[in-house]
């Protein structure tokens, strides 16, 4: 899968609702990032890692806060955070992009 294909999945789901926000005040126009494959440690078992697409950062300017990832294998979106050791940590999958975004 390419970054463009991942972006299309998100764009098809969002449609014209680029002003959609969540209770964290996360603005899609500012927080969506170009999809990038990264390795995420598993929050339940740090010895496990999963390669996923990073698609949104709550604070793209500082790279802090929640992150939304796309699990290509499961075809679901999930949440991630930065761990205490600075590594990306996957919390779990939540379903669609909007379900995950609203659940942040």
TORPA-4810 file (N, C-alpha, C, O; in nm, 3 decimals):
<nodes>
NODE_1_0.085_-0.117_0.000_0.000_0.000_0.000_0.091_0.124_0.000_0.197_0.125_0.062_X
NODE_2_0.046_0.227_-0.070_0.124_0.350_-0.080_0.066_0.458_0.010_-0.048_0.447_0.055_X
NODE_3_0.143_0.564_0.039_0.090_0.676_0.117_-0.036_0.737_0.052_-0.129_0.778_0.121_X
NODE_4_-0.037_0.741_-0.080_-0.153_0.796_-0.152_-0.277_0.711_-0.130_-0.387_0.764_-0.116_X
NODE_5_-0.261_0.579_-0.127_-0.375_0.490_-0.103_-0.430_0.507_0.038_-0.552_0.507_0.058_X
NODE_6_-0.342_0.522_0.135_-0.386_0.544_0.273_-0.458_0.678_0.283_-0.563_0.688_0.346_X
NODE_7_-0.402_0.782_0.221_-0.467_0.914_0.221_-0.605_0.908_0.158_-0.697_0.975_0.203_X
NODE_8_-0.620_0.828_0.053_-0.750_0.816_-0.014_-0.854_0.752_0.076_-0.969_0.793_0.077_X
NODE_9_-0.814_0.652_0.153_-0.907_0.588_0.248_-0.961_0.693_0.344_-1.080_0.699_0.371_X
NODE_10_-0.871_0.777_0.396_-0.911_0.882_0.490_-0.998_0.986_0.421_-1.103_1.024_0.473_X
NODE_11_-0.956_1.031_0.304_-1.032_1.133_0.229_-1.171_1.085_0.194_-1.267_1.161_0.203_X
NODE_12_-1.183_0.958_0.154_-1.315_0.903_0.120_-1.406_0.901_0.243_-1.526_0.924_0.231_X
NODE_13_-1.350_0.873_0.358_-1.431_0.868_0.481_-1.470_1.008_0.529_-1.584_1.031_0.569_X
NODE_14_-1.376_1.100_0.524_-1.403_1.236_0.572_-1.495_1.312_0.477_-1.579_1.389_0.520_X
NODE_15_-1.479_1.289_0.348_-1.556_1.364_0.250_-1.520_1.511_0.255_-1.402_1.547_0.255_X
NODE_16_-1.619_1.595_0.261_-1.597_1.740_0.264_-1.585_1.793_0.407_-1.567_1.914_0.426_X
NODE_17_-1.595_1.707_0.506_-1.597_1.750_0.645_-1.456_1.774_0.700_-1.420_1.716_0.803_X
NODE_18_-1.377_1.857_0.635_-1.241_1.887_0.680_-1.239_1.976_0.803_-1.133_1.995_0.863_X
NODE_19_-1.354_2.030_0.842_-1.360_2.115_0.961_-1.395_2.034_1.085_-1.407_2.090_1.194_X
NODE_20_-1.411_1.902_1.070_-1.447_1.815_1.181_-1.343_1.830_1.292_-1.222_1.831_1.265_X
NODE_21_-1.388_1.840_1.413_-1.299_1.854_1.528_-1.343_1.755_1.635_-1.453_1.700_1.628_X
NODE_22_-1.259_1.732_1.734_-1.297_1.645_1.846_-1.285_1.723_1.976_-1.252_1.841_1.975_X
NODE_23_-1.312_1.659_2.089_-1.313_1.730_2.217_-1.174_1.776_2.260_-1.161_1.855_2.353_X
NODE_24_-1.070_1.726_2.193_-0.934_1.775_2.219_-0.906_1.901_2.139_-0.802_1.966_2.159_X
NODE_25_-0.997_1.937_2.050_-0.977_2.054_1.965_-0.883_2.027_1.849_-0.827_2.119_1.790_X
NODE_26_-0.866_1.902_1.817_-0.778_1.862_1.707_-0.846_1.899_1.574_-0.958_1.856_1.548_X
NODE_27_-0.778_1.976_1.493_-0.828_2.025_1.365_-0.770_1.939_1.253_-0.648_1.932_1.235_X
NODE_28_-0.857_1.873_1.177_-0.809_1.784_1.071_-0.719_1.854_0.971_-0.621_1.795_0.924_X
NODE_29_-0.750_1.978_0.938_-0.669_2.050_0.838_-0.526_2.068_0.886_-0.434_2.075_0.804_X
NODE_30_-0.507_2.077_1.016_-0.374_2.099_1.072_-0.306_1.968_1.114_-0.184_1.957_1.108_X
NODE_31_-0.384_1.870_1.157_-0.328_1.752_1.222_-0.302_1.633_1.131_-0.221_1.546_1.164_X
NODE_32_-0.370_1.626_1.015_-0.342_1.517_0.923_-0.199_1.532_0.870_-0.157_1.643_0.836_X
NODE_33_-0.127_1.423_0.862_0.009_1.425_0.809_0.017_1.331_0.690_-0.067_1.244_0.672_X
NODE_34_0.118_1.351_0.608_0.141_1.258_0.497_0.169_1.121_0.558_0.260_1.109_0.641_X
NODE_35_0.093_1.018_0.520_0.113_0.885_0.580_0.257_0.838_0.569_0.322_0.847_0.465_X
NODE_36_0.305_0.787_0.683_0.443_0.741_0.693_0.445_0.609_0.770_0.389_0.599_0.879_X
NODE_37_0.509_0.507_0.711_0.520_0.377_0.779_0.620_0.390_0.894_0.731_0.442_0.878_X
NODE_38_0.577_0.341_1.011_0.662_0.344_1.130_0.643_0.216_1.209_0.546_0.143_1.190_X
NODE_39_0.736_0.192_1.296_0.728_0.078_1.387_0.673_0.127_1.520_0.724_0.224_1.576_X
NODE_40_0.570_0.060_1.570_0.506_0.096_1.697_0.516_-0.020_1.793_0.477_-0.133_1.762_X
NODE_41_0.569_0.008_1.913_0.573_-0.092_2.019_0.430_-0.119_2.065_0.346_-0.030_2.062_X
NODE_42_0.403_-0.240_2.106_0.272_-0.279_2.156_0.260_-0.240_2.303_0.344_-0.280_2.384_X
NODE_43_0.158_-0.162_2.340_0.141_-0.116_2.478_0.122_-0.232_2.575_0.156_-0.221_2.693_X
NODE_44_0.069_-0.343_2.527_0.045_-0.459_2.614_0.166_-0.549_2.628_0.179_-0.624_2.725_X
NODE_45_0.257_-0.541_2.529_0.376_-0.627_2.530_0.488_-0.553_2.456_0.497_-0.563_2.333_X
NODE_46_0.571_-0.481_2.528_0.675_-0.396_2.469_0.775_-0.474_2.384_0.849_-0.415_2.305_X
NODE_47_0.778_-0.607_2.399_0.870_-0.686_2.316_0.814_-0.705_2.174_0.886_-0.750_2.085_X
NODE_48_0.688_-0.672_2.155_0.623_-0.684_2.025_0.617_-0.547_1.957_0.601_-0.445_2.024_X
NODE_49_0.631_-0.546_1.827_0.621_-0.421_1.750_0.538_-0.447_1.625_0.535_-0.558_1.572_X
NODE_50_0.472_-0.342_1.579_0.384_-0.351_1.463_0.417_-0.237_1.368_0.433_-0.122_1.410_X
NODE_51_0.428_-0.270_1.241_0.452_-0.167_1.141_0.316_-0.114_1.096_0.231_-0.191_1.051_X
NODE_52_0.296_0.016_1.109_0.170_0.080_1.073_0.198_0.215_1.009_0.311_0.263_1.007_X
NODE_53_0.091_0.273_0.958_0.099_0.405_0.896_0.061_0.513_0.997_-0.049_0.509_1.053_X
NODE_54_0.148_0.608_1.021_0.113_0.726_1.100_0.037_0.819_1.006_0.088_0.854_0.900_X
NODE_55_-0.086_0.861_1.046_-0.167_0.945_0.956_-0.209_1.077_1.020_-0.247_1.169_0.948_X
NODE_56_-0.202_1.088_1.154_-0.243_1.211_1.222_-0.162_1.226_1.349_-0.135_1.129_1.420_X
NODE_57_-0.124_1.350_1.377_-0.059_1.384_1.503_-0.140_1.494_1.569_-0.170_1.596_1.506_X
NODE_58_-0.175_1.475_1.695_-0.254_1.575_1.767_-0.184_1.711_1.766_-0.249_1.815_1.750_X
NODE_59_-0.053_1.710_1.782_0.028_1.832_1.780_0.143_1.813_1.681_0.254_1.780_1.721_X
NODE_60_0.116_1.833_1.551_0.219_1.807_1.451_0.341_1.897_1.462_0.449_1.864_1.412_X
NODE_61_0.325_2.012_1.526_0.437_2.104_1.541_0.538_2.054_1.645_0.658_2.076_1.629_X
NODE_62_0.490_1.986_1.750_0.579_1.936_1.855_0.589_1.783_1.856_0.668_1.726_1.931_X
NODE_63_0.509_1.717_1.773_0.505_1.570_1.764_0.471_1.507_1.899_0.525_1.403_1.936_X
NODE_64_0.379_1.572_1.972_0.334_1.520_2.102_0.184_1.490_2.095_0.116_1.522_1.997_X
NODE_65_0.135_1.429_2.199_-0.008_1.398_2.208_-0.041_1.267_2.139_0.046_1.187_2.107_X
NODE_66_-0.170_1.249_2.116_-0.216_1.127_2.051_-0.179_1.127_1.904_-0.159_1.231_1.842_X
NODE_67_-0.169_1.006_1.851_-0.145_0.985_1.708_-0.248_0.885_1.658_-0.290_0.796_1.732_X
NODE_68_-0.288_0.901_1.535_-0.374_0.801_1.473_-0.290_0.725_1.372_-0.216_0.783_1.294_X
NODE_69_-0.304_0.593_1.377_-0.231_0.504_1.287_-0.330_0.423_1.205_-0.445_0.404_1.245_X
NODE_70_-0.284_0.377_1.090_-0.363_0.286_1.008_-0.294_0.152_1.005_-0.178_0.141_0.965_X
NODE_71_-0.367_0.049_1.049_-0.318_-0.088_1.049_-0.361_-0.149_0.916_-0.476_-0.189_0.899_X
NODE_72_-0.268_-0.157_0.824_-0.297_-0.204_0.689_-0.350_-0.348_0.689_-0.441_-0.381_0.613_X
NODE_73_-0.294_-0.432_0.774_-0.334_-0.573_0.780_-0.478_-0.588_0.828_-0.555_-0.664_0.769_X
NODE_74_-0.515_-0.516_0.934_-0.650_-0.524_0.989_-0.748_-0.432_0.916_-0.870_-0.446_0.930_X
NODE_75_-0.693_-0.336_0.838_-0.775_-0.235_0.768_-0.856_-0.154_0.868_-0.973_-0.124_0.846_X
NODE_76_-0.790_-0.118_0.981_-0.852_-0.038_1.086_-0.757_0.072_1.129_-0.636_0.065_1.109_X
NODE_77_-0.816_0.174_1.191_-0.738_0.283_1.248_-0.728_0.262_1.398_-0.815_0.201_1.459_X
NODE_78_-0.621_0.314_1.456_-0.600_0.299_1.599_-0.527_0.419_1.656_-0.488_0.511_1.584_X
NODE_79_-0.508_0.416_1.787_-0.440_0.524_1.857_-0.301_0.481_1.899_-0.274_0.364_1.927_X
NODE_80_-0.212_0.580_1.903_-0.076_0.560_1.951_-0.035_0.684_2.028_-0.096_0.790_2.016_X
NODE_81_0.070_0.668_2.106_0.127_0.779_2.182_0.279_0.767_2.178_0.333_0.669_2.127_X
NODE_82_0.347_0.866_2.230_0.492_0.856_2.248_0.517_0.799_2.386_0.469_0.853_2.486_X
NODE_83_0.591_0.690_2.392_0.622_0.627_2.520_0.726_0.706_2.599_0.787_0.799_2.547_X
NODE_84_0.744_0.667_2.723_0.841_0.735_2.812_0.982_0.728_2.757_1.064_0.816_2.784_X
NODE_85_1.011_0.624_2.679_1.145_0.609_2.621_1.158_0.676_2.485_1.261_0.664_2.419_X
NODE_86_1.053_0.748_2.443_1.056_0.819_2.315_1.010_0.738_2.196_0.998_0.791_2.085_X
NODE_87_0.983_0.608_2.217_0.936_0.523_2.107_0.787_0.544_2.086_0.714_0.579_2.178_X
NODE_88_0.743_0.520_1.962_0.600_0.520_1.932_0.537_0.396_1.993_0.591_0.286_1.979_X
NODE_89_0.423_0.412_2.061_0.355_0.301_2.126_0.211_0.294_2.076_0.136_0.390_2.087_X
NODE_90_0.175_0.178_2.021_0.040_0.153_1.972_-0.047_0.110_2.090_-0.012_0.017_2.163_X
NODE_91_-0.161_0.179_2.107_-0.253_0.148_2.217_-0.354_0.043_2.173_-0.387_-0.048_2.250_X
NODE_92_-0.404_0.054_2.052_-0.502_-0.041_2.002_-0.579_0.017_1.885_-0.576_0.137_1.861_X
NODE_93_-0.649_-0.071_1.814_-0.732_-0.028_1.702_-0.873_0.003_1.748_-0.922_-0.057_1.844_X
NODE_94_-0.937_0.097_1.679_-1.070_0.142_1.720_-1.173_0.139_1.609_-1.291_0.162_1.636_X
NODE_95_-1.134_0.111_1.486_-1.230_0.103_1.376_-1.200_0.201_1.267_-1.088_0.206_1.215_X
NODE_96_-1.301_0.281_1.232_-1.285_0.377_1.122_-1.199_0.494_1.167_-1.169_0.510_1.285_X
NODE_97_-1.161_0.576_1.069_-1.083_0.694_1.101_-1.160_0.788_1.195_-1.108_0.831_1.297_X
NODE_98_-1.284_0.819_1.159_-1.366_0.912_1.240_-1.394_0.855_1.378_-1.390_0.929_1.476_X
NODE_99_-1.421_0.726_1.389_-1.442_0.666_1.521_-1.317_0.683_1.608_-1.327_0.715_1.726_X
NODE_100_-1.202_0.662_1.549_-1.076_0.675_1.622_-1.050_0.821_1.657_-1.013_0.852_1.771_X
NODE_101_-1.069_0.911_1.562_-1.050_1.055_1.583_-1.142_1.106_1.695_-1.098_1.179_1.784_X
NODE_102_-1.269_1.068_1.690_-1.364_1.112_1.792_-1.335_1.051_1.928_-1.373_1.107_2.030_X
NODE_103_-1.268_0.935_1.930_-1.237_0.866_2.055_-1.108_0.912_2.120_-1.074_0.865_2.228_X
NODE_104_-1.035_1.004_2.056_-0.908_1.053_2.112_-0.932_1.120_2.245_-0.838_1.168_2.307_X
</nodes>
